[in-house]
């Protein structure tokens, strides 16, 4: 009996010792494996939920049908079960989480349905905007119950979604853009990151805030902010603040930038590269660039993919730099070790990289295309859950109150620099000035 109790306690201690990053990799990897096994070995054709509609009749006959609602319910139950394993193993209140997850899932689906309207999607306003606004309205107009706050786990949801996103970041696609795409990504990310950090310091914003903010502006928005925060073990309130800023600033950019491209007859390749380098999510790049043209969409997505690949490199460099900085600040003369850097490194990034490598080099192209729709659908739901949670965790007035609004001012200033700097390099690299325009088909 004592032996059984000992074994059981060891199991519990092992599970409770698993970090949120490891759970995200496990759950994301499991979902990828299930979809792959179903298609590759069992020849199963998985169905994806329908969110697109044009009028009231479409809404009733396509979205709110019994089969579609049942499919959404099944997906919700599966995600609830898997995420509950992580919550329970971490010692959190599972009853509160179970109660709150259902509400957040319904709100996430609601944001997807709103964005699925043809008129709304025409203007490039994507679900992340509605998910954030729904969460912000609830958190700022009402006093949220503890059980709902318990279920608002934005970091965990988006980390899991990022693992699945890795399946769509193919190195073969990045190579299509050739040297111009890679050069633009490196030049934009490096220059914008350092400028944003410099601006934060000029405005007397602390470096912890500055690193998260600079990573969000320069690389890929919310995802990069979470990676940077994990690398420096940043304050979650500061992370929530930055992610809210990212999404709020993205709304006018998605509308104004395509208008500028069309108004001033900027070429599709240059316009797409500009959008890919400035907008913070692949979905927003796709939605905005589709208002310009097919070549813009391809160029924008490839440039964004090139920046997304830099997540892993950025995570390592930020972790290493932060360890060196902290060592110097504390007067510790011992050299920073790889062990310390590894402790800082956000482990879920390895899952993202692994998924990208597997789908780039091991999975047949045909199989990858077969499962892409299902995986993208799952990733979208995880992200919708995350953005609703971000809204629920944020207080709109904090944007003006935190450090007297200086971080918000720094973010906007850095984003303006990002827009100008990226347009310059998009023109030089994709406009036929320094290199022949890449043949993107």
Helices and strands as residue ranges (DSSP letters): H 2-16, H 20-40, H 56-58, I 59-63, H 66-89, H 94-115, H 118-122, H 127-141, H 146-151, H 154-165, G 166-168, H 171-176, H 178-202, H 207-215, I 216-220, H 222-232, H 236-263, H 268-278, H 282-289, H 294-330, H 338-344, H 348-361, H 365-393, H 398-401, G 402-405, H 406-430
